[in-house]
Amino acid sequence: MSQKKLAELTGIRANTISEWYNEITVSLKVEHIDRICEVLGCSLDELIEVIPNKVPKTGKYLVIEEHGNRKPKREGCDG
């Protein structure tokens, strides 16, 4: 099945499907995964392969990232 056809059947933008296929995107929407599995008649484990990180990203290796417009808290401030 072509990416274009998959986009038509799922309602997902063709650019989004292309980004997944080319491993450009860093996140996937659960709703989109569900739609793709429904159209292809497959399960999640048939669609996505989990490849462990080469460098751990949790536990003692966890890096806290700032998100959006949040500013770091100043010492001595409660808000």
VENWOTA-V922035 format. One record per residue. N is the residue number from 0. BURIAL is # if it has 16 or more other ideal C-beta (glycine too) atoms within 10 Angstrom, else .. Layout:
BEGIN
N|BURIAL, N|BURIAL
END
This chain:
BEGIN
0|., 1|., 2|#, 3|., 4|., 5|#, 6|#, 7|., 8|., 9|#, 10|., 11|#, 12|., 13|., 14|., 15|#, 16|#, 17|., 18|., 19|#, 20|., 21|., 22|., 23|., 24|., 25|., 26|., 27|., 28|., 29|., 30|., 31|#, 32|., 33|., 34|#, 35|#, 36|#, 37|., 38|#, 39|., 40|., 41|., 42|., 43|., 44|., 45|., 46|., 47|., 48|., 49|., 50|., 51|., 52|., 53|., 54|., 55|., 56|., 57|., 58|., 59|., 60|., 61|., 62|., 63|., 64|., 65|., 66|., 67|., 68|., 69|., 70|., 71|., 72|., 73|., 74|., 75|., 76|., 77|., 78|.
END
